[in-house]
Amino acid sequence: MTNYTEFGIEARKIMLQRNIKMIHIAKELGVSSTYVSEIFKGTREGKKQKPIIAEILGIEIEVTE
């Protein structure tokens, strides 16, 4: 996946397996899907959002750091 961080790759993989769209994650967080994409790519830190995304997707916390 293009330019994604380790966290972004893992998140997208799970999202694809579970048919979860980025817009659904964004809506859950109250942000835009562009913002979520930027977190996955590492261009935004998303300090508050990353743990919530990890919880939603069931990603281990080590992957988020």
mmJSON file of the N, C-alpha and C atoms, coordinates in Angstrom:
{"data_MODEL":{"atom_site":{
"group_PDB":["ATOM","ATOM","ATOM","ATOM","ATOM","ATOM","ATOM","ATOM","ATOM","ATOM","ATOM","ATOM","ATOM","ATOM","ATOM","ATOM","ATOM","ATOM","ATOM","ATOM","ATOM","ATOM","ATOM","ATOM","ATOM","ATOM","ATOM","ATOM","ATOM","ATOM","ATOM","ATOM","ATOM","ATOM","ATOM","ATOM","ATOM","ATOM","ATOM","ATOM","ATOM","ATOM","ATOM","ATOM","ATOM","ATOM","ATOM","ATOM","ATOM","ATOM","ATOM","ATOM","ATOM","ATOM","ATOM","ATOM","ATOM","ATOM","ATOM","ATOM","ATOM","ATOM","ATOM","ATOM","ATOM","ATOM","ATOM","ATOM","ATOM","ATOM","ATOM","ATOM","ATOM","ATOM","ATOM","ATOM","ATOM","ATOM","ATOM","ATOM","ATOM","ATOM","ATOM","ATOM","ATOM","ATOM","ATOM","ATOM","ATOM","ATOM","ATOM","ATOM","ATOM","ATOM","ATOM","ATOM","ATOM","ATOM","ATOM","ATOM","ATOM","ATOM","ATOM","ATOM","ATOM","ATOM","ATOM","ATOM","ATOM","ATOM","ATOM","ATOM","ATOM","ATOM","ATOM","ATOM","ATOM","ATOM","ATOM","ATOM","ATOM","ATOM","ATOM","ATOM","ATOM","ATOM","ATOM","ATOM","ATOM","ATOM","ATOM","ATOM","ATOM","ATOM","ATOM","ATOM","ATOM","ATOM","ATOM","ATOM","ATOM","ATOM","ATOM","ATOM","ATOM","ATOM","ATOM","ATOM","ATOM","ATOM","ATOM","ATOM","ATOM","ATOM","ATOM","ATOM","ATOM","ATOM","ATOM","ATOM","ATOM","ATOM","ATOM","ATOM","ATOM","ATOM","ATOM","ATOM","ATOM","ATOM","ATOM","ATOM","ATOM","ATOM","ATOM","ATOM","ATOM","ATOM","ATOM","ATOM","ATOM","ATOM","ATOM","ATOM","ATOM","ATOM","ATOM","ATOM","ATOM","ATOM","ATOM","ATOM","ATOM","ATOM","ATOM"],
"id":[1,2,3,4,5,6,7,8,9,10,11,12,13,14,15,16,17,18,19,20,21,22,23,24,25,26,27,28,29,30,31,32,33,34,35,36,37,38,39,40,41,42,43,44,45,46,47,48,49,50,51,52,53,54,55,56,57,58,59,60,61,62,63,64,65,66,67,68,69,70,71,72,73,74,75,76,77,78,79,80,81,82,83,84,85,86,87,88,89,90,91,92,93,94,95,96,97,98,99,100,101,102,103,104,105,106,107,108,109,110,111,112,113,114,115,116,117,118,119,120,121,122,123,124,125,126,127,128,129,130,131,132,133,134,135,136,137,138,139,140,141,142,143,144,145,146,147,148,149,150,151,152,153,154,155,156,157,158,159,160,161,162,163,164,165,166,167,168,169,170,171,172,173,174,175,176,177,178,179,180,181,182,183,184,185,186,187,188,189,190,191,192,193,194,195],
"type_symbol":["N","C","C","N","C","C","N","C","C","N","C","C","N","C","C","N","C","C","N","C","C","N","C","C","N","C","C","N","C","C","N","C","C","N","C","C","N","C","C","N","C","C","N","C","C","N","C","C","N","C","C","N","C","C","N","C","C","N","C","C","N","C","C","N","C","C","N","C","C","N","C","C","N","C","C","N","C","C","N","C","C","N","C","C","N","C","C","N","C","C","N","C","C","N","C","C","N","C","C","N","C","C","N","C","C","N","C","C","N","C","C","N","C","C","N","C","C","N","C","C","N","C","C","N","C","C","N","C","C","N","C","C","N","C","C","N","C","C","N","C","C","N","C","C","N","C","C","N","C","C","N","C","C","N","C","C","N","C","C","N","C","C","N","C","C","N","C","C","N","C","C","N","C","C","N","C","C","N","C","C","N","C","C","N","C","C","N","C","C","N","C","C","N","C","C"],
"label_atom_id":["N","CA","C","N","CA","C","N","CA","C","N","CA","C","N","CA","C","N","CA","C","N","CA","C","N","CA","C","N","CA","C","N","CA","C","N","CA","C","N","CA","C","N","CA","C","N","CA","C","N","CA","C","N","CA","C","N","CA","C","N","CA","C","N","CA","C","N","CA","C","N","CA","C","N","CA","C","N","CA","C","N","CA","C","N","CA","C","N","CA","C","N","CA","C","N","CA","C","N","CA","C","N","CA","C","N","CA","C","N","CA","C","N","CA","C","N","CA","C","N","CA","C","N","CA","C","N","CA","C","N","CA","C","N","CA","C","N","CA","C","N","CA","C","N","CA","C","N","CA","C","N","CA","C","N","CA","C","N","CA","C","N","CA","C","N","CA","C","N","CA","C","N","CA","C","N","CA","C","N","CA","C","N","CA","C","N","CA","C","N","CA","C","N","CA","C","N","CA","C","N","CA","C","N","CA","C","N","CA","C","N","CA","C","N","CA","C","N","CA","C","N","CA","C","N","CA","C"],
"label_alt_id":[null,null,null,null,null,null,null,null,null,null,null,null,null,null,null,null,null,null,null,null,null,null,null,null,null,null,null,null,null,null,null,null,null,null,null,null,null,null,null,null,null,null,null,null,null,null,null,null,null,null,null,null,null,null,null,null,null,null,null,null,null,null,null,null,null,null,null,null,null,null,null,null,null,null,null,null,null,null,null,null,null,null,null,null,null,null,null,null,null,null,null,null,null,null,null,null,null,null,null,null,null,null,null,null,null,null,null,null,null,null,null,null,null,null,null,null,null,null,null,null,null,null,null,null,null,null,null,null,null,null,null,null,null,null,null,null,null,null,null,null,null,null,null,null,null,null,null,null,null,null,null,null,null,null,null,null,null,null,null,null,null,null,null,null,null,null,null,null,null,null,null,null,null,null,null,null,null,null,null,null,null,null,null,null,null,null,null,null,null,null,null,null,null,null,null],
"label_comp_id":["MET","MET","MET","THR","THR","THR","ASN","ASN","ASN","TYR","TYR","TYR","THR","THR","THR","GLU","GLU","GLU","PHE","PHE","PHE","GLY","GLY","GLY","ILE","ILE","ILE","GLU","GLU","GLU","ALA","ALA","ALA","ARG","ARG","ARG","LYS","LYS","LYS","ILE","ILE","ILE","MET","MET","MET","LEU","LEU","LEU","GLN","GLN","GLN","ARG","ARG","ARG","ASN","ASN","ASN","ILE","ILE","ILE","LYS","LYS","LYS","MET","MET","MET","ILE","ILE","ILE","HIS","HIS","HIS","ILE","ILE","ILE","ALA","ALA","ALA","LYS","LYS","LYS","GLU","GLU","GLU","LEU","LEU","LEU","GLY","GLY","GLY","VAL","VAL","VAL","SER","SER","SER","SER","SER","SER","THR","THR","THR","TYR","TYR","TYR","VAL","VAL","VAL","SER","SER","SER","GLU","GLU","GLU","ILE","ILE","ILE","PHE","PHE","PHE","LYS","LYS","LYS","GLY","GLY","GLY","THR","THR","THR","ARG","ARG","ARG","GLU","GLU","GLU","GLY","GLY","GLY","LYS","LYS","LYS","LYS","LYS","LYS","GLN","GLN","GLN","LYS","LYS","LYS","PRO","PRO","PRO","ILE","ILE","ILE","ILE","ILE","ILE","ALA","ALA","ALA","GLU","GLU","GLU","ILE","ILE","ILE","LEU","LEU","LEU","GLY","GLY","GLY","ILE","ILE","ILE","GLU","GLU","GLU","ILE","ILE","ILE","GLU","GLU","GLU","VAL","VAL","VAL","THR","THR","THR","GLU","GLU","GLU"],
"label_asym_id":["A","A","A","A","A","A","A","A","A","A","A","A","A","A","A","A","A","A","A","A","A","A","A","A","A","A","A","A","A","A","A","A","A","A","A","A","A","A","A","A","A","A","A","A","A","A","A","A","A","A","A","A","A","A","A","A","A","A","A","A","A","A","A","A","A","A","A","A","A","A","A","A","A","A","A","A","A","A","A","A","A","A","A","A","A","A","A","A","A","A","A","A","A","A","A","A","A","A","A","A","A","A","A","A","A","A","A","A","A","A","A","A","A","A","A","A","A","A","A","A","A","A","A","A","A","A","A","A","A","A","A","A","A","A","A","A","A","A","A","A","A","A","A","A","A","A","A","A","A","A","A","A","A","A","A","A","A","A","A","A","A","A","A","A","A","A","A","A","A","A","A","A","A","A","A","A","A","A","A","A","A","A","A","A","A","A","A","A","A","A","A","A","A","A","A"],
"label_entity_id":["1","1","1","1","1","1","1","1","1","1","1","1","1","1","1","1","1","1","1","1","1","1","1","1","1","1","1","1","1","1","1","1","1","1","1","1","1","1","1","1","1","1","1","1","1","1","1","1","1","1","1","1","1","1","1","1","1","1","1","1","1","1","1","1","1","1","1","1","1","1","1","1","1","1","1","1","1","1","1","1","1","1","1","1","1","1","1","1","1","1","1","1","1","1","1","1","1","1","1","1","1","1","1","1","1","1","1","1","1","1","1","1","1","1","1","1","1","1","1","1","1","1","1","1","1","1","1","1","1","1","1","1","1","1","1","1","1","1","1","1","1","1","1","1","1","1","1","1","1","1","1","1","1","1","1","1","1","1","1","1","1","1","1","1","1","1","1","1","1","1","1","1","1","1","1","1","1","1","1","1","1","1","1","1","1","1","1","1","1","1","1","1","1","1","1"],
"label_seq_id":[1,1,1,2,2,2,3,3,3,4,4,4,5,5,5,6,6,6,7,7,7,8,8,8,9,9,9,10,10,10,11,11,11,12,12,12,13,13,13,14,14,14,15,15,15,16,16,16,17,17,17,18,18,18,19,19,19,20,20,20,21,21,21,22,22,22,23,23,23,24,24,24,25,25,25,26,26,26,27,27,27,28,28,28,29,29,29,30,30,30,31,31,31,32,32,32,33,33,33,34,34,34,35,35,35,36,36,36,37,37,37,38,38,38,39,39,39,40,40,40,41,41,41,42,42,42,43,43,43,44,44,44,45,45,45,46,46,46,47,47,47,48,48,48,49,49,49,50,50,50,51,51,51,52,52,52,53,53,53,54,54,54,55,55,55,56,56,56,57,57,57,58,58,58,59,59,59,60,60,60,61,61,61,62,62,62,63,63,63,64,64,64,65,65,65],
"pdbx_PDB_ins_code":[null,null,null,null,null,null,null,null,null,null,null,null,null,null,null,null,null,null,null,null,null,null,null,null,null,null,null,null,null,null,null,null,null,null,null,null,null,null,null,null,null,null,null,null,null,null,null,null,null,null,null,null,null,null,null,null,null,null,null,null,null,null,null,null,null,null,null,null,null,null,null,null,null,null,null,null,null,null,null,null,null,null,null,null,null,null,null,null,null,null,null,null,null,null,null,null,null,null,null,null,null,null,null,null,null,null,null,null,null,null,null,null,null,null,null,null,null,null,null,null,null,null,null,null,null,null,null,null,null,null,null,null,null,null,null,null,null,null,null,null,null,null,null,null,null,null,null,null,null,null,null,null,null,null,null,null,null,null,null,null,null,null,null,null,null,null,null,null,null,null,null,null,null,null,null,null,null,null,null,null,null,null,null,null,null,null,null,null,null,null,null,null,null,null,null],
"Cartn_x":[0.844,0.0,0.881,0.549,1.383,1.65,2.915,3.382,2.723,2.166,1.538,2.582,2.348,3.183,2.827,3.564,3.256,1.835,1.498,0.146,-0.891,-0.634,-1.561,-1.765,-0.691,-0.781,-1.634,-1.369,-2.117,-3.595,-3.855,-5.233,-5.98,-5.369,-6.013,-6.268,-5.331,-5.489,-6.737,-6.863,-8.018,-9.298,-9.222,-10.402,-10.871,-9.941,-10.302,-10.919,-10.345,-10.872,-12.29,-12.562,-13.865,-14.818,-14.373,-15.174,-15.58,-14.612,-14.824,-14.232,-15.016,-14.565,-13.912,-12.994,-12.317,-13.319,-14.374,-15.397,-16.08,-16.204,-16.8,-15.898,-14.609,-13.645,-13.669,-13.664,-13.673,-14.916,-16.05,-17.308,-17.262,-16.722,-16.579,-15.699,-14.679,-13.74,-14.192,-15.137,-15.569,-14.588,-13.884,-12.921,-13.202,-12.46,-12.641,-11.874,-12.281,-11.563,-10.156,-9.979,-8.649,-7.726,-8.261,-7.48,-7.057,-7.977,-7.662,-6.574,-6.694,-5.695,-4.324,-4.302,-3.035,-2.419,-3.249,-2.741,-2.101,-2.77,-2.244,-0.925,-0.787,0.43,1.533,1.182,2.178,2.394,1.598,1.746,1.04,0.196,-0.43,-0.171,0.086,0.363,-0.875,-1.964,-3.204,-3.074,-2.42,-2.177,-3.455,-4.521,-5.797,-6.521,-6.418,-7.189,-6.6,-5.277,-4.641,-5.098,-5.113,-5.573,-7.034,-7.85,-9.265,-9.384,-8.622,-8.613,-8.157,-7.094,-6.573,-7.639,-8.371,-9.425,-10.551,-10.963,-12.039,-11.66,-10.407,-9.957,-9.333,-9.111,-8.508,-7.029,-6.337,-4.893,-4.138,-3.092,-2.24,-1.607,-1.48,-0.955,0.477,1.29,2.668,2.738,1.752,1.743,1.493,0.782,0.422,1.583,2.621,3.717,4.877],
"Cartn_y":[-1.184,0.0,1.236,2.132,3.273,4.17,4.289,5.228,5.097,3.972,3.807,3.412,3.837,3.423,1.981,1.396,0.045,0.001,1.013,1.107,1.196,2.038,2.216,0.947,0.222,-1.037,-2.05,-2.185,-3.137,-2.739,-1.446,-0.961,-1.211,-0.892,-1.081,-2.56,-3.41,-4.845,-5.342,-4.943,-5.352,-4.746,-3.501,-2.84,-3.573,-3.99,-4.724,-6.084,-6.77,-8.077,-7.968,-6.894,-6.725,-5.824,-5.409,-4.519,-3.234,-2.636,-1.363,-0.267,0.712,1.83,2.914,3.653,4.723,5.769,5.981,6.953,6.523,5.206,4.716,5.012,4.804,5.119,6.619,7.41,8.868,9.342,8.785,9.166,8.833,7.685,7.242,8.213,8.764,9.679,11.133,11.436,12.82,13.658,13.0,13.689,13.3,13.877,13.537,12.262,11.63,10.433,10.805,12.025,12.501,12.532,12.978,13.03,11.619,10.666,9.274,8.756,9.043,8.626,9.207,10.464,11.11,10.467,10.004,9.27,7.969,7.268,5.999,6.203,7.336,7.621,8.228,8.66,9.24,10.72,11.373,12.814,13.594,12.918,13.465,12.482,13.011,12.128,11.39,12.112,11.492,10.877,11.596,11.066,10.619,11.393,11.042,9.957,10.01,9.12,7.72,7.601,6.292,5.24,5.561,4.539,4.144,5.085,4.789,3.896,4.208,3.369,1.962,1.878,0.572,-0.21,0.464,-0.196,-0.676,0.176,-0.181,-1.421,-1.459,-2.543,-3.721,-3.558,-4.632,-4.825,-3.725,-3.771,-3.694,-4.482,-4.434,-3.052,-2.579,-1.236,-1.056,-2.122,-2.013,-1.551,-1.957,-1.595,-0.105,0.518,1.923,2.845,2.328,3.199,3.155],
"Cartn_z":[0.0,0.0,0.0,-0.829,-1.121,0.083,0.439,1.45,2.818,3.161,4.464,5.5,6.729,7.845,8.196,9.106,9.562,10.135,10.911,11.47,10.359,9.368,8.257,7.452,7.217,6.459,7.214,8.51,9.328,9.401,9.598,9.682,8.377,7.256,5.949,5.674,6.059,5.851,6.598,7.849,8.65,8.086,7.674,7.101,5.844,5.006,3.789,4.119,5.095,5.492,6.035,6.762,7.411,6.631,5.452,4.6,5.334,6.031,6.724,5.854,5.539,4.708,5.572,4.971,5.686,6.188,5.427,5.828,7.134,7.353,8.594,9.791,9.604,10.668,10.944,9.877,10.013,10.76,10.402,11.054,12.538,12.863,14.257,15.057,14.39,15.038,14.992,14.1,13.934,13.133,12.218,11.352,9.899,8.965,7.555,7.213,6.125,5.678,5.207,4.733,4.341,5.553,6.675,7.916,8.332,8.256,8.595,7.656,6.382,5.403,5.744,6.164,6.531,7.773,8.693,9.861,9.39,8.481,7.961,7.213,6.555,5.792,6.646,7.862,8.756,8.562,7.709,7.52,8.631,9.39,10.599,11.73,12.921,14.059,14.516,14.659,15.12,16.504,17.419,18.763,19.458,19.314,19.943,19.15,17.833,16.971,16.839,16.819,16.613,17.625,18.918,19.869,19.647,19.218,18.954,17.726,16.69,15.479,15.846,16.639,17.062,17.819,18.681,19.452,18.539,17.612,16.676,15.868,15.411,14.531,15.281,16.574,17.353,17.068,16.786,16.503,17.821,17.942,19.13,19.257,20.46,20.722,20.226,20.204,19.743,18.294,17.505,16.083,15.935,16.882,16.758,17.085,17.704,18.106,17.165],
"occupancy":[1.0,1.0,1.0,1.0,1.0,1.0,1.0,1.0,1.0,1.0,1.0,1.0,1.0,1.0,1.0,1.0,1.0,1.0,1.0,1.0,1.0,1.0,1.0,1.0,1.0,1.0,1.0,1.0,1.0,1.0,1.0,1.0,1.0,1.0,1.0,1.0,1.0,1.0,1.0,1.0,1.0,1.0,1.0,1.0,1.0,1.0,1.0,1.0,1.0,1.0,1.0,1.0,1.0,1.0,1.0,1.0,1.0,1.0,1.0,1.0,1.0,1.0,1.0,1.0,1.0,1.0,1.0,1.0,1.0,1.0,1.0,1.0,1.0,1.0,1.0,1.0,1.0,1.0,1.0,1.0,1.0,1.0,1.0,1.0,1.0,1.0,1.0,1.0,1.0,1.0,1.0,1.0,1.0,1.0,1.0,1.0,1.0,1.0,1.0,1.0,1.0,1.0,1.0,1.0,1.0,1.0,1.0,1.0,1.0,1.0,1.0,1.0,1.0,1.0,1.0,1.0,1.0,1.0,1.0,1.0,1.0,1.0,1.0,1.0,1.0,1.0,1.0,1.0,1.0,1.0,1.0,1.0,1.0,1.0,1.0,1.0,1.0,1.0,1.0,1.0,1.0,1.0,1.0,1.0,1.0,1.0,1.0,1.0,1.0,1.0,1.0,1.0,1.0,1.0,1.0,1.0,1.0,1.0,1.0,1.0,1.0,1.0,1.0,1.0,1.0,1.0,1.0,1.0,1.0,1.0,1.0,1.0,1.0,1.0,1.0,1.0,1.0,1.0,1.0,1.0,1.0,1.0,1.0,1.0,1.0,1.0,1.0,1.0,1.0,1.0,1.0,1.0,1.0,1.0,1.0],
"B_iso_or_equiv":[0.0,0.0,0.0,0.0,0.0,0.0,0.0,0.0,0.0,0.0,0.0,0.0,0.0,0.0,0.0,0.0,0.0,0.0,0.0,0.0,0.0,0.0,0.0,0.0,0.0,0.0,0.0,0.0,0.0,0.0,0.0,0.0,0.0,0.0,0.0,0.0,0.0,0.0,0.0,0.0,0.0,0.0,0.0,0.0,0.0,0.0,0.0,0.0,0.0,0.0,0.0,0.0,0.0,0.0,0.0,0.0,0.0,0.0,0.0,0.0,0.0,0.0,0.0,0.0,0.0,0.0,0.0,0.0,0.0,0.0,0.0,0.0,0.0,0.0,0.0,0.0,0.0,0.0,0.0,0.0,0.0,0.0,0.0,0.0,0.0,0.0,0.0,0.0,0.0,0.0,0.0,0.0,0.0,0.0,0.0,0.0,0.0,0.0,0.0,0.0,0.0,0.0,0.0,0.0,0.0,0.0,0.0,0.0,0.0,0.0,0.0,0.0,0.0,0.0,0.0,0.0,0.0,0.0,0.0,0.0,0.0,0.0,0.0,0.0,0.0,0.0,0.0,0.0,0.0,0.0,0.0,0.0,0.0,0.0,0.0,0.0,0.0,0.0,0.0,0.0,0.0,0.0,0.0,0.0,0.0,0.0,0.0,0.0,0.0,0.0,0.0,0.0,0.0,0.0,0.0,0.0,0.0,0.0,0.0,0.0,0.0,0.0,0.0,0.0,0.0,0.0,0.0,0.0,0.0,0.0,0.0,0.0,0.0,0.0,0.0,0.0,0.0,0.0,0.0,0.0,0.0,0.0,0.0,0.0,0.0,0.0,0.0,0.0,0.0,0.0,0.0,0.0,0.0,0.0,0.0],
"pdbx_formal_charge":[null,null,null,null,null,null,null,null,null,null,null,null,null,null,null,null,null,null,null,null,null,null,null,null,null,null,null,null,null,null,null,null,null,null,null,null,null,null,null,null,null,null,null,null,null,null,null,null,null,null,null,null,null,null,null,null,null,null,null,null,null,null,null,null,null,null,null,null,null,null,null,null,null,null,null,null,null,null,null,null,null,null,null,null,null,null,null,null,null,null,null,null,null,null,null,null,null,null,null,null,null,null,null,null,null,null,null,null,null,null,null,null,null,null,null,null,null,null,null,null,null,null,null,null,null,null,null,null,null,null,null,null,null,null,null,null,null,null,null,null,null,null,null,null,null,null,null,null,null,null,null,null,null,null,null,null,null,null,null,null,null,null,null,null,null,null,null,null,null,null,null,null,null,null,null,null,null,null,null,null,null,null,null,null,null,null,null,null,null,null,null,null,null,null,null],
"auth_seq_id":[1,1,1,2,2,2,3,3,3,4,4,4,5,5,5,6,6,6,7,7,7,8,8,8,9,9,9,10,10,10,11,11,11,12,12,12,13,13,13,14,14,14,15,15,15,16,16,16,17,17,17,18,18,18,19,19,19,20,20,20,21,21,21,22,22,22,23,23,23,24,24,24,25,25,25,26,26,26,27,27,27,28,28,28,29,29,29,30,30,30,31,31,31,32,32,32,33,33,33,34,34,34,35,35,35,36,36,36,37,37,37,38,38,38,39,39,39,40,40,40,41,41,41,42,42,42,43,43,43,44,44,44,45,45,45,46,46,46,47,47,47,48,48,48,49,49,49,50,50,50,51,51,51,52,52,52,53,53,53,54,54,54,55,55,55,56,56,56,57,57,57,58,58,58,59,59,59,60,60,60,61,61,61,62,62,62,63,63,63,64,64,64,65,65,65],
"auth_comp_id":["MET","MET","MET","THR","THR","THR","ASN","ASN","ASN","TYR","TYR","TYR","THR","THR","THR","GLU","GLU","GLU","PHE","PHE","PHE","GLY","GLY","GLY","ILE","ILE","ILE","GLU","GLU","GLU","ALA","ALA","ALA","ARG","ARG","ARG","LYS","LYS","LYS","ILE","ILE","ILE","MET","MET","MET","LEU","LEU","LEU","GLN","GLN","GLN","ARG","ARG","ARG","ASN","ASN","ASN","ILE","ILE","ILE","LYS","LYS","LYS","MET","MET","MET","ILE","ILE","ILE","HIS","HIS","HIS","ILE","ILE","ILE","ALA","ALA","ALA","LYS","LYS","LYS","GLU","GLU","GLU","LEU","LEU","LEU","GLY","GLY","GLY","VAL","VAL","VAL","SER","SER","SER","SER","SER","SER","THR","THR","THR","TYR","TYR","TYR","VAL","VAL","VAL","SER","SER","SER","GLU","GLU","GLU","ILE","ILE","ILE","PHE","PHE","PHE","LYS","LYS","LYS","GLY","GLY","GLY","THR","THR","THR","ARG","ARG","ARG","GLU","GLU","GLU","GLY","GLY","GLY","LYS","LYS","LYS","LYS","LYS","LYS","GLN","GLN","GLN","LYS","LYS","LYS","PRO","PRO","PRO","ILE","ILE","ILE","ILE","ILE","ILE","ALA","ALA","ALA","GLU","GLU","GLU","ILE","ILE","ILE","LEU","LEU","LEU","GLY","GLY","GLY","ILE","ILE","ILE","GLU","GLU","GLU","ILE","ILE","ILE","GLU","GLU","GLU","VAL","VAL","VAL","THR","THR","THR","GLU","GLU","GLU"],
"auth_asym_id":["A","A","A","A","A","A","A","A","A","A","A","A","A","A","A","A","A","A","A","A","A","A","A","A","A","A","A","A","A","A","A","A","A","A","A","A","A","A","A","A","A","A","A","A","A","A","A","A","A","A","A","A","A","A","A","A","A","A","A","A","A","A","A","A","A","A","A","A","A","A","A","A","A","A","A","A","A","A","A","A","A","A","A","A","A","A","A","A","A","A","A","A","A","A","A","A","A","A","A","A","A","A","A","A","A","A","A","A","A","A","A","A","A","A","A","A","A","A","A","A","A","A","A","A","A","A","A","A","A","A","A","A","A","A","A","A","A","A","A","A","A","A","A","A","A","A","A","A","A","A","A","A","A","A","A","A","A","A","A","A","A","A","A","A","A","A","A","A","A","A","A","A","A","A","A","A","A","A","A","A","A","A","A","A","A","A","A","A","A","A","A","A","A","A","A"],
"auth_atom_id":["N","CA","C","N","CA","C","N","CA","C","N","CA","C","N","CA","C","N","CA","C","N","CA","C","N","CA","C","N","CA","C","N","CA","C","N","CA","C","N","CA","C","N","CA","C","N","CA","C","N","CA","C","N","CA","C","N","CA","C","N","CA","C","N","CA","C","N","CA","C","N","CA","C","N","CA","C","N","CA","C","N","CA","C","N","CA","C","N","CA","C","N","CA","C","N","CA","C","N","CA","C","N","CA","C","N","CA","C","N","CA","C","N","CA","C","N","CA","C","N","CA","C","N","CA","C","N","CA","C","N","CA","C","N","CA","C","N","CA","C","N","CA","C","N","CA","C","N","CA","C","N","CA","C","N","CA","C","N","CA","C","N","CA","C","N","CA","C","N","CA","C","N","CA","C","N","CA","C","N","CA","C","N","CA","C","N","CA","C","N","CA","C","N","CA","C","N","CA","C","N","CA","C","N","CA","C","N","CA","C","N","CA","C","N","CA","C","N","CA","C","N","CA","C","N","CA","C"],
"pdbx_PDB_model_num":[1,1,1,1,1,1,1,1,1,1,1,1,1,1,1,1,1,1,1,1,1,1,1,1,1,1,1,1,1,1,1,1,1,1,1,1,1,1,1,1,1,1,1,1,1,1,1,1,1,1,1,1,1,1,1,1,1,1,1,1,1,1,1,1,1,1,1,1,1,1,1,1,1,1,1,1,1,1,1,1,1,1,1,1,1,1,1,1,1,1,1,1,1,1,1,1,1,1,1,1,1,1,1,1,1,1,1,1,1,1,1,1,1,1,1,1,1,1,1,1,1,1,1,1,1,1,1,1,1,1,1,1,1,1,1,1,1,1,1,1,1,1,1,1,1,1,1,1,1,1,1,1,1,1,1,1,1,1,1,1,1,1,1,1,1,1,1,1,1,1,1,1,1,1,1,1,1,1,1,1,1,1,1,1,1,1,1,1,1,1,1,1,1,1,1]
}}}
